[in-house]
Amino acid sequence: MSMRKIRYTLAVLVDNESGVLSQVSRLFSRKGYNIESLAVGTTDNPAVSRITIEVLAETEQQVLLLCNQLRKLFPVHSVKLLDSEHSIRRELVLLKVRAETAGARSEIMQVANIFRASIIDVAPASLTIAVIGEEQKTEAIRNLVEKHGILELVRTGVVALERGAFTIDEDTKVKGEFNYGKNVL
């Protein structure tokens, strides 16, 4: 009987070079893990990219082992397992929804307003919505507009940052900001 898998979020700083993402994703594949979400972009330093990876695993120990393996890759600068209670996670979802009548348009626009989403394109038979938020929010708006017919949907993948002064760079940590119940010297 297998254990229930939990979603873990990793932040990885890497050299901004061709082939680095391939090296990182191959490591997950070799270890038998499927990447659930992946977002990559440059940081404030154009030579460094940040990869946010979400993976399902049965135990935190398995993910910590993956973190240690990632740290061994040459282009990897830093790896951090983000604590879900002390991090901010967001994704962008674009939904193209069928809206052929005035009533459908009105209802879709009301749902978008409730979720603080934006209508970013209007066509004779559809509306395109952009929503930014946690997975529960994006799933809720999707479920509400689904009855009209979703013509197309695209997700960016989750991006995440730790709250407060914590960063992925160990040198900038504020000692004791979040002690997670442990004694901090």
Stockholm file with secondary structure:
# STOCKHOLM 1.0

chainA/1-185         MSMRKIRYTLAVLVDNESGVLSQVSRLFSRKGYNIESLAVGTTDNPAVSRITIEVLAETEQQVLLLCNQLRKLFPVHSVKLLDSEHSIRRELVLLKVRAETAGARSEIMQVANIFRASIIDVAPASLTIAVIGEEQKTEAIRNLVEKHGILELVRTGVVALERGAFTIDEDTKVKGEFNYGKNVL
#=GR chainA/1-185 SS CCCCCEEEEEEEEEECCTTHHHHHHHHHHHTTCCEEEEEEEECSSTTEEEEEEEEEESCHHHHHHHHHHHHTSTTEEEEEEECGGGEEEEEEEEEEEECCSHHHHHHHHHHHHHTTCEEEEEETTEEEEEEEECHHHHHHHHHHHGGGCEEEEEECCCEEEESTTCCSSGGGCCTTSSCTTSCCC
#=GC SS_cons         CCCCCEEEEEEEEEECCTTHHHHHHHHHHHTTCCEEEEEEEECSSTTEEEEEEEEEESCHHHHHHHHHHHHTSTTEEEEEEECGGGEEEEEEEEEEEECCSHHHHHHHHHHHHHTTCEEEEEETTEEEEEEEECHHHHHHHHHHHGGGCEEEEEECCCEEEESTTCCSSGGGCCTTSSCTTSCCC
//
